[in-house]
Amino acid sequence: MPKSKKIEKSGSGRSFLSQMQTIKEPESVSVRVANQLRDMIVTGKIALGEQLSENALAQVLGVSRTPVREAFMKLEAEKMVEVRPKRGTFVFTCNESDAREIGELRSILEKGAIALACQRDRSQLVERLSDVVARSATILRMGPQAFQPLDIEFHNTIFEIAHNKSLTEAYERIAGRVSALRYRLTNTVEQVENAHATHIELVNLLRDGRDDEVEKLIQIHVHETADVIEAMFRGDMDHLPIEVIIGA
């Protein structure tokens, strides 16, 4: 059985440090550090597999090493980074098997979250998702980079309305990696437009109370994304139907 391929370390070492912003607020410093690092990993400013220096980050951010170390611990819990004893802290890498497992878990969690959100407050769910869709429509032609934060907000909103802390915590443990992989996968306006169309369809189904169709649509959407990510690791993108690639 052939071994799964991994994304190799890339990037330019310390180059991303110049793009970071100094942390000045004393409140929740470690959370702010973690949020900034997570965002830079997701958006590709820090490469998968890249080593992170505790000392360099503390110096650039203008903080002590303690909040940086605490941020590493938070990101390690999300599996966004890997702390290797005597070697250092590295941004996560992923292989085909990892991608498949993340996709399967995401499908289970999102179906459960949307079912709970409908039970808790369907009207608020529809209202909040409709707002995200409306804001997304204004930036579609700006491309994937502009659309990605709203795509993340769309899915996070479902978990917020579900009001289940344990479910949300489970999702947060994979959400960063899902976003990072999707960011690297989504690179055309067509993909963005297709994701937006799926969001519109989902909101309409929720508004009409067609929950069985909502579950099927979520499953298709998540599985298409997982299929494309797995194919990317196999180097087998050419064999996927174009509608699957665009729909991811």
Buried (B, 14 or more C-beta within 10 A) or exposed (E): EEEBEBBEBEBEEEEBBEEBEEBEEEEEBBEBBBBBBBBBBBBBBBBBBBBBBBEBBBEBBEBEEEBBBBBBBBBBEBBBBBBEEEEBBBBBBBBBEBBBEBBEBBBEBBBBBBBBBBEEBBEEBBEBBBBBBEEBEEBBEEBBBBBBBBBBBBBBBBBBBBBBEEBBEBBEBBBBBBBBBBBBBBEEBEBBBBBBEBBBBBBBBBBEEEBEBBBEBBBBBBBBBBBBBBBBBBEEEEEBEEEBBBBB
